[in-house]
Amino acid sequence: MSKVVRYQFMGSWFWFWLLCVSAVGIPFAILYLLNGTVRLESELSDPEEFLEAYRTGKLAKSRPTVLQKA
């Protein structure tokens, strides 16, 4: 089985950008970004179908059906 690994930020973008705007908050913004990011792994039975859907832009519409086939 092939795996697709992606990272997704689960924190608040508002707080992240608010920390980035202030010069003192930039180190805290980086820590907030690293702590709020999770790693998502999905196993795929047909990676070629996933790549084709990703390249053609159909992934946003059909993502649940493509990933559920795994």
C-alpha positions in Angstrom: 0.0 0.0 0.0 1.2 3.5 -0.8 0.9 6.3 1.7 0.2 9.9 1.2 1.5 12.1 4.0 0.4 15.7 4.5 0.6 18.2 7.2 -2.3 20.4 8.3 -2.3 23.4 10.7 -5.1 22.9 13.2 -4.6 26.2 15.1 -6.1 29.6 14.6 -4.7 31.5 11.6 -5.8 34.7 13.2 -3.6 34.2 16.3 -0.7 33.1 14.1 -0.8 36.2 11.9 -1.3 38.4 14.9 1.8 37.0 16.4 3.7 37.4 13.1 2.8 41.1 12.9 4.6 42.0 16.1 8.4 41.7 15.9 8.5 40.2 19.5 5.8 37.6 18.6 7.6 36.0 15.6 9.4 33.3 17.7 6.1 32.5 19.5 4.3 32.4 16.1 6.8 29.8 14.8 6.3 27.7 18.0 2.6 28.1 17.6 2.8 26.9 14.0 4.9 23.9 14.9 2.8 22.9 17.8 -0.5 23.3 15.9 0.5 21.2 12.9 -0.5 17.6 12.7 0.7 14.9 10.4 -2.0 13.0 8.4 -1.2 9.7 6.7 -3.6 8.1 4.3 -3.1 4.7 2.6 -4.1 4.4 -1.0 -4.7 1.3 -3.0 -4.3 3.1 -6.3 -1.9 6.0 -6.1 -2.1 6.7 -9.8 -5.8 7.5 -9.5 -5.0 9.9 -6.7 -2.3 11.7 -8.6 -4.5 12.0 -11.7 -7.3 13.5 -9.6 -4.8 15.9 -7.9 -3.3 17.1 -11.1 -6.7 17.7 -12.8 -8.1 19.5 -9.9 -10.9 17.0 -9.2 -9.4 16.1 -5.8 -11.3 18.9 -3.9 -14.6 17.6 -5.3 -13.9 13.8 -5.0 -11.5 13.6 -2.2 -13.7 11.4 0.1 -14.3 8.9 -2.7 -10.7 8.7 -3.8 -9.3 8.3 -0.2 -12.1 5.9 0.9 -11.0 3.3 -1.7 -7.9 2.6 0.4 
